[in-house]
Amino acid sequence: MSMEDEAVPAGDDGAAPRGNGKLPPGGERGPQDGIVAAGPRALDEAAGGDAAGSDADGDAADGDTADGDAGPAEDAAGPGLRASLEAILLVVDEPVPEIVIAQVLERPREEVAAALRDLAASYDAEERGFDLREVAGGWRYYTRAECAPVVERFVRDGQEVRLTQAALETLAVVAYRQPVNRARVSAVRGVNCDSVLRTLTLRGLIEEAGTESETGAILYRTTGYFLERLGLASLAELPDLAPFLPEHVEDVEDAVDERQGT
C-alpha cells in the first residue's frame, strides 16, 4: 500500500486536512484548495445560531414596538388635516386666520397654509357650488359667484316669511300712530291685536317705547329695521295716509280715549 492510498482520519471538527484534492459528499472547497466537510454537528450549530439570532432580533423588534411612542397610531385614528380644516371652516361666522387654525390643530402654520391653498384649488378644479377664499386676514367658505342667482331666489322666495294681512294692518297702525298702545291699535282694527303685536316685535319691526303716563299702558313704535325693509330714510317719507282712512276713525279713537280715562 502506497502513501497516497493510506487513509487519513478526519478531525473532531469534521474537517479533513489537505490531501488528494477529492471533494467528499457535502463538502466544499476551502482556502488554499483545502477540503472543508460540513459535519452534522456543524450544521446543527449553524442552524441553531441563525434561529437564535432571529429570535433575538424578533424580541428586539417587539421591545422597540412596546417601548416606542404610540403617537402615530393615535394620529392615524383621528381625522386628517383636510377633514379637520373643512370641519372648522363650516362652523365659523367670520374669516378665521391661519395661525388660529394651526394652534387648534397643533400643526405648523406653513403646513396649514399650504393645505388651505390646496383645498381652495381643489374646489375650483371641481367647480363646486362654494369656494374657499382668503379675505380680511382669514379663510372662510363663500358661495360661488356663478350660483348667486340661485341663492338669491332661494333666500327671497323660499325662506322669506311674508306677513299676513292682519300683521300688515297692525304694522300700518303702529307706523302712523306711534307711539301707540295695544288698546288703540285694537280699536282701529276692530279686533284684539295682542298676538299680532308680539309677532311684529319678534320680527324686529316694532319695539316697546315706554309707557303712557296716565294709564301705564305699553307704547309701541317702529324700528330702524322697519325703515330698512321699506327702503325709507325716516318716517317722514311714509306716504300720506289720510286718503285711505275711513271717516269714523277719529270717532273710534275718541271712544277709546274715553274708555281709558274712565
ROMARRO-592851 format. One line per field, with one value per residue (C-alpha): residue number from 1; x, y, z. Coordinates in nm, 3 decimals, decimal comma. Layout:
i <- [NUM ...]
east <- [X ...]
north <- [Y ...]
up <- [Z ...]
//
This chain:
i <- [1 2 3 4 5 6 7 8 9 10 11 12 13 14 15 16 17 18 19 20 21 22 23 24 25 26 27 28 29 30 31 32 33 34 35 36 37 38 39 40 41 42 43 44 45 46 47 48 49 50 51 52 53 54 55 56 57 58 59 60 61 62 63 64 65 66 67 68 69 70 71 72 73 74 75 76 77 78 79 80 81 82 83 84 85 86 87 88 89 90 91 92 93 94 95 96 97 98 99 100 101 102 103 104 105 106 107 108 109 110 111 112 113 114 115 116 117 118 119 120 121 122 123 124 125 126 127 128 129 130 131 132 133 134 135 136 137 138 139 140 141 142 143 144 145 146 147 148 149 150 151 152 153 154 155 156 157 158 159 160 161 162 163 164 165 166 167 168 169 170 171 172 173 174 175 176 177 178 179 180 181 182 183 184 185 186 187 188 189 190 191 192 193 194 195 196 197 198 199 200 201 202 203 204 205 206 207 208 209 210 211 212 213 214 215 216 217 218 219 220 221 222 223 224 225 226 227 228 229 230 231 232 233 234 235 236 237 238 239 240 241 242 243 244 245 246 247 248 249 250 251 252 253 254 255 256 257 258 259 260 261 262]
east <- [0,000 0,141 0,137 -0,134 -0,369 -0,324 -0,646 -0,626 -0,868 -1,082 -1,051 -1,312 -1,440 -1,535 -1,267 -1,019 -0,664 -0,537 -0,470 -0,563 -0,794 -1,103 -1,428 -1,621 -2,001 -2,143 -1,807 -1,691 -1,356 -1,188 -0,892 -0,569 -0,769 -0,830 -1,137 -1,391 -1,656 -1,977 -2,037 -2,378 -2,279 -2,158 -2,482 -2,688 -2,488 -2,514 -2,890 -2,930 -2,728 -2,941 -3,260 -3,132 -3,035 -3,379 -3,544 -3,319 -3,399 -3,769 -3,752 -3,569 -3,830 -4,108 -3,930 -3,898 -4,268 -4,364 -4,134 -4,188 -4,426 -4,787 -4,849 -4,856 -5,122 -5,334 -5,289 -5,394 -5,719 -5,817 -5,937 -5,688 -5,577 -5,819 -6,118 -6,020 -5,993 -6,333 -6,497 -6,360 -6,443 -6,803 -6,879 -6,702 -6,913 -6,619 -6,284 -6,051 -5,673 -5,426 -5,247 -5,566 -5,632 -5,270 -5,295 -5,617 -5,480 -5,133 -4,963 -4,708 -4,857 -4,683 -4,842 -5,188 -5,146 -5,040 -5,331 -5,579 -5,449 -5,464 -5,819 -5,922 -5,759 -5,939 -6,277 -6,202 -6,092 -6,408 -6,630 -6,811 -7,105 -6,886 -6,525 -6,270 -6,140 -5,873 -6,026 -5,972 -5,673 -5,854 -6,027 -6,398 -6,641 -6,844 -7,100 -6,957 -7,034 -7,196 -7,451 -7,562 -7,894 -7,997 -7,908 -8,096 -8,411 -8,389 -8,345 -8,607 -8,878 -8,808 -8,704 -8,863 -9,176 -9,440 -9,653 -10,020 -10,286 -10,356 -9,986 -9,961 -10,267 -10,137 -9,793 -9,952 -10,144 -9,828 -9,630 -9,880 -9,994 -9,674 -9,614 -9,936 -10,068 -10,238 -10,586 -10,570 -10,438 -10,713 -10,976 -10,862 -10,861 -11,171 -11,010 -10,770 -10,413 -10,208 -10,072 -10,000 -9,807 -9,597 -9,523 -9,417 -9,196 -9,027 -8,967 -8,791 -9,034 -9,171 -9,043 -9,159 -9,132 -9,203 -9,543 -9,821 -9,805 -10,182 -10,265 -9,929 -10,002 -9,704 -9,640 -9,510 -9,313 -9,143 -8,773 -8,480 -8,520 -8,872 -8,728 -8,459 -8,711 -8,927 -8,630 -8,710 -8,468 -8,714 -9,081 -9,134 -9,112 -9,421 -9,699 -9,991 -10,249 -10,546 -10,696 -10,711 -10,866 -11,239 -11,437 -11,517 -11,157 -11,137 -11,464 -11,329 -11,014 -11,216 -11,419 -11,104 -10,967 -11,290 -11,282 -10,918 -10,996 -11,279]
north <- [0,000 0,338 0,661 0,802 0,514 0,543 0,665 0,986 1,013 1,324 1,561 1,614 1,926 1,727 1,893 1,681 1,804 1,896 1,581 1,432 1,719 1,498 1,661 1,434 1,437 1,752 1,931 2,250 2,380 2,598 2,833 2,702 2,432 2,258 2,042 2,153 1,898 2,012 1,773 1,717 1,889 2,196 2,216 2,189 2,460 2,687 2,636 2,689 3,010 3,153 3,065 3,220 3,533 3,553 3,515 3,783 4,018 3,948 4,016 4,339 4,445 4,366 4,563 4,863 4,847 4,816 5,091 5,322 5,615 5,520 5,866 5,771 5,508 5,759 6,019 5,765 5,705 6,075 6,291 6,402 6,759 6,821 6,688 6,894 7,212 7,157 7,090 7,412 7,627 7,504 7,649 7,986 8,300 8,522 8,464 8,267 8,331 8,055 8,092 8,022 7,704 7,597 7,643 7,444 7,156 7,179 7,180 7,415 7,727 7,665 7,321 7,459 7,745 7,504 7,272 7,562 7,672 7,314 7,287 7,608 7,494 7,159 7,331 7,546 7,247 7,054 7,359 7,320 7,542 7,710 7,818 7,887 8,244 8,427 8,760 9,006 8,812 8,479 8,196 8,132 7,949 8,154 8,058 8,069 8,384 8,182 8,047 8,390 8,397 8,059 8,159 8,488 8,311 8,064 8,334 8,566 8,318 8,006 8,137 8,479 8,461 8,702 8,900 8,817 9,075 9,119 9,182 9,435 9,627 9,630 9,744 10,027 10,146 10,146 10,322 10,609 10,642 10,577 10,574 10,382 10,133 9,799 9,921 10,195 9,954 9,704 9,981 10,093 9,739 9,627 9,305 9,207 9,264 9,128 8,822 9,022 9,283 9,006 8,865 9,204 9,254 8,916 9,003 9,321 9,551 9,721 9,770 9,899 10,275 10,320 10,352 10,607 10,832 10,829 10,460 10,282 10,100 9,989 10,201 10,066 10,222 10,104 10,018 10,100 9,756 9,859 10,157 9,938 9,685 9,957 10,146 10,466 10,715 10,830 10,812 11,142 10,952 10,744 10,816 11,030 10,806 11,045 10,941 10,577 10,626 10,573 10,871 10,718 10,655 10,973 10,885 10,543 10,693 10,938 10,648 10,462 10,765 10,796 10,429 10,456 10,768 10,607]
up <- [0,000 -0,103 0,089 -0,142 -0,056 0,317 0,488 0,683 0,978 0,998 1,292 1,565 1,392 1,080 0,864 0,667 0,622 0,280 0,082 -0,251 -0,355 -0,377 -0,257 -0,016 -0,021 0,138 0,137 -0,028 -0,138 0,121 0,113 -0,038 -0,214 0,117 0,164 0,428 0,514 0,673 0,956 1,114 1,436 1,248 1,051 1,369 1,542 1,241 1,218 1,591 1,578 1,296 1,478 1,797 1,609 1,452 1,792 1,936 1,651 1,693 2,065 1,998 1,744 1,990 2,256 2,026 1,948 2,312 2,433 2,135 2,110 2,025 1,882 1,511 1,575 1,761 1,485 1,223 1,413 1,409 1,120 0,858 0,804 0,516 0,711 1,017 0,811 0,649 0,986 1,136 0,836 0,830 1,174 1,157 1,110 1,008 0,835 1,063 1,045 0,959 1,292 1,485 1,289 1,332 1,709 1,728 1,519 1,679 1,338 1,179 1,029 0,695 0,670 0,746 0,497 0,222 0,298 0,283 -0,057 -0,186 -0,057 -0,231 -0,555 -0,542 -0,502 -0,805 -1,010 -0,916 -0,985 -0,656 -0,560 -0,298 -0,276 -0,005 -0,001 0,194 0,292 0,577 0,707 0,732 0,549 0,504 0,275 0,026 -0,236 -0,585 -0,784 -1,064 -0,815 -0,689 -0,884 -0,746 -0,389 -0,421 -0,541 -0,255 0,009 -0,138 -0,234 -0,035 0,307 0,343 0,558 0,437 0,680 0,700 0,619 0,990 1,059 0,777 0,903 1,260 1,144 0,947 1,254 1,464 1,192 1,151 1,515 1,704 1,985 2,035 2,289 2,223 2,305 2,043 1,778 1,857 1,843 1,499 1,361 1,546 1,677 1,951 1,831 2,121 1,937 1,621 1,818 1,975 1,630 1,495 1,800 1,748 1,383 1,492 1,307 1,621 1,972 2,309 2,355 2,724 2,890 2,898 3,200 3,254 3,207 3,233 2,905 2,697 2,390 2,059 1,776 1,459 1,448 1,223 1,069 0,962 0,773 0,621 0,493 0,341 0,200 0,388 0,535 0,802 0,896 0,719 0,391 0,470 0,218 0,327 0,491 0,500 0,165 0,281 0,626 0,685 0,812 1,151 1,260 1,468 1,639 1,728 1,875 2,081 2,217 2,307 2,488 2,689 2,794 2,903 3,104 3,297]
//
